[in-house]
Amino acid sequence: MAPEPPLTAAEKAKVALLTARMCKRTLAGEHVHLGDLQRKVDRILDDATKRAENNAR
């Protein structure tokens, strides 16, 4: 697994909020769909990775 890219404070807050929402949905039951929230977290991490690569050049 690749190391996590450096996140800004806003990105950390968004990921924390989305993680809390995933936990809340998980409490509702095992068969609750989390894919939409997971895609949002993945998109934030992808954007941070791209930003880190551009800054490294």
Helices and strands as residue ranges (DSSP letters): H 9-28, H 35-56
